Amino acid sequence: MAANGNNNWKPEKLENICAQITDGKHGDCQDEPESGFYFLSCKDVANGKLNYEGARQITEADFLDTHRRTKFAPTDVLITNSGTIGRMAIAPDNELTRRTTFQKSVAILKPLASRVEPNFLYYALQDDIHRLIEFAGGTAQKNLLLRDLRAFEVSVPPLPVQRRIAGVLSAYDELIENSQRRIRILESMARALYREWFVHFRFPGHEKIKRVASPLGEIPQEWEVKTVADSFVISGGGTPSRKEDKYWNGGKIQWYSPSDLTGAGTMFMDDSSDHITELGLAESSARLFPARSVMLTSRATIGAIAINTHEACTNQGFITCQPNERVPLYYLFHWLTENVPTFQRMASGATFKEISRGVFKTIDFLQPPARLVSHFEDTAAPMAEQSLALQRQIQNLRRTRDLLLLRLLSGQVVINKPKKDHE
């Protein structure tokens, strides 16, 4: 941005507009689950937010020791500076922030209120993230050194202009967050309904149904225990040779890798990051499967799950499950989600854990009566479709925000000072 900013904007080194630029603790801390003191790493920073799900918790003594170094506080700007470079977030003003500290893979920037608006700095660095990543050195693992971060320049307009720019872009982020919140509510409602009916057996009319013994313990009468092999079709994937350009160049067939799912974290996938050609599909072990199948990552990271909205294929790190009349899409999706711990427990391997298709086929599958499954599907489907509509709305909002971000910070779009009522 230093090279592309408005000519009236002054390039400033980060060390001149921040009170402090530091990173997290270089040593380790002692774990203490449920302590309420969090020790986050680069994996917990993404999409402008801090993710506390599954995050490490440490002793209060270790927290206080680490906090003395970082003094992490609301409005601090975070940048991952080791391993995965350039994931960012801005610290919210809440109690969690005051009970959070970081490992050394996260850099903490404390904007000077007299020089820079924190939200503006966050967006300015986002706009220039590729140049920032280029500053990172290292071969086995990239590292963005604090001295290089401190010397990095951004173009800084007057504070009133910063605030107007940050206000416009923050409005888009608020719309995105509202849609994400609605998605979480819808998905948690469907998950809760699935658990109530098919895990706790408190489905409509359950009081009148006897329980009978089964390999899975007592289950309602008329419910069946089958195997996956007897319940729905599964398939694997493959990777066309990367040495053959004809398998990749101009490809239009969606081809998923596990990072697509883990990076998105969404129930639906509209597109993959890579695409292969018809020849790449024909001359590899990749297999095409229809839209509205359910993809499950089956090696290394086991249990990322998503529904493809278009015909697609995957690499070998997946088991893809195809719904049918007795095992419809959303019942299948929630069964897979509920049973991730089982898949992880059944995985094996020395270098990395994997659950093979052969093992997966032997897993017990609980098949309720068709009328109950159909009732669940009729209830869950509208929730899922609304989630998909919101997900696509978020994608559109992000595209608009990112385009506006580029134009605002290059000076192509100018936000005039609001007129007062008497003007």
N, C-alpha and C positions, 0 to 999 in steps of 0.2 A: 504493500500500500504506500510505502514511502515514495516509490517512483510514480505511482498513479494518482495520488491524491490531488485535491484542489490546490492550485498554485498559491492560494492565500493561507494554506494550512502549513504549519511549521513541523518539519520532521523532528521527533524527539526520541532519544534513547529511553528505553523502558526504565532504566535506573534513575532517570531524571523526573519521571512522572509517578514513580512508585516509592512509597516509604520504605519498603523492604521487598526483596525477592529472595526466597529461600526454598528449601525442599524439605521433605520429611526425614524421618529418622533413618540413619544409615545402619544401625544395628537392628536386632530383633526385639520383640516384646513378648511377655508371657501371656498366653491366652487365658481368658477367664470368661467362658460363655455366660451370657445373660448379665454381664456387668453393666451394660449400657454405655461403655466407653469404646468407641470404634477406632479401628486402625486400618484405614482404607488404602488400597493400592490402585494402580492404573486401571485395573479391570473394573473398578467400582466408579469410574468417571466416564460418562458418555452422554452425548446428546444434550449437553447443557445442564445435566443433573448428576447428583450423587445417588448411587444405587446401594441401599443398605441391605438388600436381600442376600442372605448368606455371607455378609461381611464379617470380618474378624472382630472379635471383642477382646479387650485386654484389661489388665489390672488397672485400678485407679492410679497406683503409684507410677506405673509405666506411662499411663496417659499424661499425667502431670509433668513427668520428665520430658516427654516428647513435645507436649504443648508449649513448654518454655522455649523451645526452639522455633516452632512454627507460629505460635500465637494466632492460630486460625480463627477467623471471625467473619461475621456476615459481610457480604460484598467483596470478599477476597476472590480473586480470579485464579482458577486452577488450570494447569496445563500438564499433561503427562509428558515426562521428559526422558523416559527410559523404556526400551522395548517398543511399545506402540507409542509413537510420538504424536502429539497434537490433539489428543482428546481433551475436551475442555468442559468446564462447568463454572458457574458463579455461585458462591455460597449464599444460601437463603438465610433470612433472619428468623431462625427458629431454635428451639432447645437442642435439637440434634446437632446443629452446627457447633454449639458450645460443648458438645461431648464427643467431638471428632478430631482425629489427628491422622497423619499420613506416613506412609512408607516413603523411601527416598525416590521412588519412581514418579512422584508427583511434585511439581513446582508450585509454589504459592506466591502470588503477586498481590501486594497491598497497595491499591491505587491511592495517590495523594488527592484528597478531596478538592484541594485548591487548584489542581492541575488537570485532573481527568475524571470524568464520570465513569464509575465502575462498569456499568452496562455498555457504555460506548467502547471502553477498552476491550471488553469481552468480544463485542462484534467486530471491532477493528482487527483483532488477532485472528478471529475466525476467517475474515476476509483474506487475510494474508498467510493462512496456515501453511500453504505449500512452500512459500519462501522460508517460513520458520522451520519447517521440517528439513529443508536443505542445509540449515545450520548444524543439524545433528551429525556427529561423527561416530566412528566405530565400525567394526567389521562384523564380528559375531552378533553383537547387539548394539543398536543405535542408541546414542545418548546425546541429549541436548544439555550441554554444560551451562551452569548458572552464569558463568562469565559471558558466554555468548548470548544468553537470554537477556542479560542486563544491557548488552550493547546493541540489541536489536532495536531498529527504529520503526516508529509508526508516525503517520501524519496526524497531527492533532489540531482540530479547529477550536475556536473559542468555546468556552463551556456552554453557553446557551445553545449553540449549534449542536454540540455533543448531546445535550439533553433531548433536543427535538428528534435527532436521529435515533437515539436509544429508545425514545418513547414510541416511535412508529414501529421499530423492529420488535420491541417488547410486546406490542399489541398482537402481533402475529404469533409470538411464542405463547402468549396467554390463550389464544384460540386453539393452538395445537395442544396445549396442556389440558384444556377443557375437554377436547375430543378424546384425548388419551384417557382421561379420568372416566369418561362415559364408557369407553371400551372396557376398561378394567372392571367397571360395575357390571356390565353385561356379561362378560366372561366369567366373573365370579358367581353371578346368579345361575348361569347354566351349569357351572362346575358343582355348585352347592346342590342343585336339583339332582344332578347325576348321582352324587354321593348319597343323598337322602333316599333315593329310590333303589339304587343298584349296589350300594355298599352297606348301608344301614337297613335296607329292606323295608323302609317306611314309605312305600308306594301307595297310591289310592286303593283302598280295600284290603290292605295287608293284614288287618285284624282278623279277617275271615279265612286266611290262607295258612295251612299247617306248614311246619318246617320239617324237612327230611335231611338225613345224613348224606354227605357228599364228600369227594376228595378235597373240597374247599371248606369243609365244615358244614354246619347246618345252613340250608338254603330253602327258600320257599318251594312248596310242592309245584310241580309242572315246570320248574326251571331246570335247565340242562347244563351239565359241565362237559364241554367238548375240548378239543385242542384247537389251537390257531389254524393248523393245517386243515381241519374239518370245517372251519368257520368262514374264512375269507382268503383271497389270493394275495400272495406277497411276491415281491420281485426285488432284485438287487440292482447294482449299477456298475459302471465302468468308466475308464478315462481313455479317450483316444490319444494316441501318441502326440506329445507336445512338439515333437520334432517335425511333424507333418503339418505344414501350413494349410494344406487342403482340407484338413479336418476341422479347422478353426476359422480361417479367414472368411468373412462374409456369412458365417453360420447364423441361422435363425431359429434353431431348435434350443429351447431352454435347457440348460445343463447346470444342475445345482451341485454345490459343494457344501459341507457342513457349515462353513463360515457364513454362507448366505443366511442360514436360519439363525445361527447364534448372534450374528450381527444385527438382524432385523428384530428378532424377539416378538414377532407378530403371529397371529393365528393363521393368516393367509399370506401367500406369496404370489404376487402378480408377475414377477420376472426374476430371472437369475442374473448374476453378474457376468457369467460366461455363457456363450452360445456355441453350438457345434453345427457342422454341416450334415447333410444327408449321408455323405460318404463317411464322415466321422462316426456317425451312428451305426452305419452298416458294417464298418470294419473295426468295431470295438465291442466290448461286452456291455456297453450302455444299452438300456432297454427303455423304449418309449412307454409311458403309461398315461392314461386319460386324465383330463382335468377333473378336479374334485377327488383326487386320491389323497392319502395322508402319508407324508414323508417323515420318517423317524431316523435320526442319526444313530448309527449302531457301532461306532468305534471312536476311541479317544474320548470325545464328548458324546456320551450316550444319553439320549432322551430329549434332544431338541426336536420339536414336533411342529409341523405346519401343513396346511392344505394348499396345494397348487391350484391356481385358477385357470391355467392353460395346460395343454398337453406338454409333457416335459420328460426329462430323464435326469439321472443323478450320477455322481461318481460312486465308487465302491464303498463309501462310508455310510451307506443308507440301507434300510429295509423300508420299502414302500408298500403300503397296505391299501388294497382296493375294496371299497365298500360294495355291498350288494343289498338285495331286498331284505334279507334277514338281519344283516349287520349294516345299517345305513350310516351315512357319512358322520353325523355328529355323535351318534352313539359310539362309533368306532374311535373318533377323535378323543372323546372323553375317557373311553376305556384305556387307550394308549397313555394318555396323560396320567391317569390314576395309577397305572402299573409301571411307571418309570423306575421306581426302586427295585421292582422285580427284575427288570431288564438289566439294571446295573449289577444286581447281585449275581445274576447268571452269566455275566460276562467273564471272559478269561483272556489271558495273554501276558507275555512278559514285557515286551516293549511298550505296548499300549493295550488297554482293555477293549474287547470287542465281543458283541453277542452275534453269533453266526445265524444265518437263516435256518440252518438245521436245528439249532437249539431253540430258536424263536418259535418254530413250528410246533414244538412239543409243549409250549406253555398252555396251561389250562385257561379256557375261555368260558365265561359264564354267559349262557344264552337265555334271557328271560322270554316269556311268551311274546309273540309277535305284536299283539295288541298293545302291550305296555311299551315296547320299544317304539312302536309307531306313535304312541301318545307322547313319549319323550321327544321324539324327532320333531313332531308338530310344534312342540313348545320351544325347543332349543333352536330350531332353524331360523325363525325370525330374529332372535337375539344375535345369532352369528351373522346373518346377512346385514343387520344394522351395524355390527362391528366392522364388517368389510366396507360398507359405505363410509363410515367414519375414518377408517384407515386410508381410504383413497382421498378423502377430504384433507387429511393431514398431509398426504404426499403433495397435493396441489398447493396447500398453504406453504409448505417448505420450499417448493419450487419458486413460488411468488416471492417469499421472504428473501431467498438467496439471490434472486435477480435484483430485487430492490436493494439488498445489502451491497451488492457490487456497484450499483449505480449511485447510491448515496455516498459511498466511501470513495468513489472516483470523481465525485463532483458533477456527474452527469445529471443528477436530480438534486435540486435545492429545495429544502423545506423552509419556507419563509416564516418569519416570526408571526405568531397569531396576532390579529388586530384586536385592539380593545373595543369594548362596546361603543364608546363615544367617538371612535375614529371613523 
